[in-house]
């Protein structure tokens, strides 16, 4: 039996604690997580968030990845019952040392993510059609913040 999440519960709060040319690390908070997911680089970020989406089947992938070897997804502290949802106030209070934004993945077509980013500062939301576009938007945002500081 699968549970049904609404899109507000699916919003993830990304707290970036370190971001240099070669590093992007931090924590992921969300109501659908029992505890934050930590990541030390972009690969880990994408793999762990994708594992969360796969575990909860929300949003469902439009394709199944095939492999000739057994491939385990990273373990994630996913909530599987609506009664276990984390407190929204706790999620919204989380802040990253470098940057904080909300991530909403609306669909997963063509083995990639589509959704939008809310920068939490009143700036317009940014839509993305792939994980690469998301990463580019975050990097562009960091550069523009570096130039203004």
C-alpha positions, -999 to +999 in steps of 0.1 A: +000+000+000+014+034-009+007+066+009-003+098-009+016+130-002+006+164-013+030+188-029+035+209+002+047+179+021+070+170-008+089+204-006+125+199+005+145+226+023+181+226+011+206+240+035+240+245+018+268+248+043+298+248+020+299+258-016+331+263-035+341+256-071+346+219-063+323+214-033+286+216-026+277+201+008+250+205+034+217+191+046+182+183+032+152+188+055+116+179+047+084+168+063+088+134+045+121+128+064+126+115+099+159+133+101+180+155+077+199+139+049+235+150+048+254+153+015+291+160+009+290+166-028+266+170-058+267+133-066+256+124-031+229+151-031+214+138-063+217+101-053+201+106-019+172+128-030+165+104-059+166+075-034+140+094-013+118+099-043+121+062-053+114+050-018+082+071-015+073+068-052+066+105-051+068+118-077+069+085-095+096+079-121+084+076-157+112+052-164+128+023-146+166+022-146+179-012-157+212-027-146+231-060-151+243-058-115+226-053-082+226-017-074+216-004-040+202+030-035+216+050-006+196+046+026+174+075+034+153+082+065+121+083+046+087+087+062+063+061+050+032+070+070+014+103+071+014+102+109+052+103+109+055+136+090+081+160+105+070+193+120+068+220+093+081+246+118+112+227+124+118+222+087+112+259+080+136+269+107+166+251+092+192+274+077+224+267+057+257+286+063+260+296+027+225+293+011+190+280+019+163+273-006+131+253-010+131+226-037+099+211-051+103+182-076+071+180-095+079+152-119+106+128-130+105+124-168+134+113-190+152+099-159+156+134-145+138+159-122+115+187-132+103+213-106+110+247-091+133+264-066+120+291-042+150+312-030+131+323+002+141+360-002+113+373-024+131+366-057+111+349-084+110+312-083+132+293-108+119+264-128+142+236-139+138+207-163+167+186-151+190+181-122+217+198-142+196+229-147+189+229-109+226+227-102+233+255-127+206+277-111+221+272-076+256+279-089+244+310-108+227+322-076+258+317-056+279+337-080+255+366-081+254+367-043+292+366-042+293+396-066+269+417-044+288+410-012 
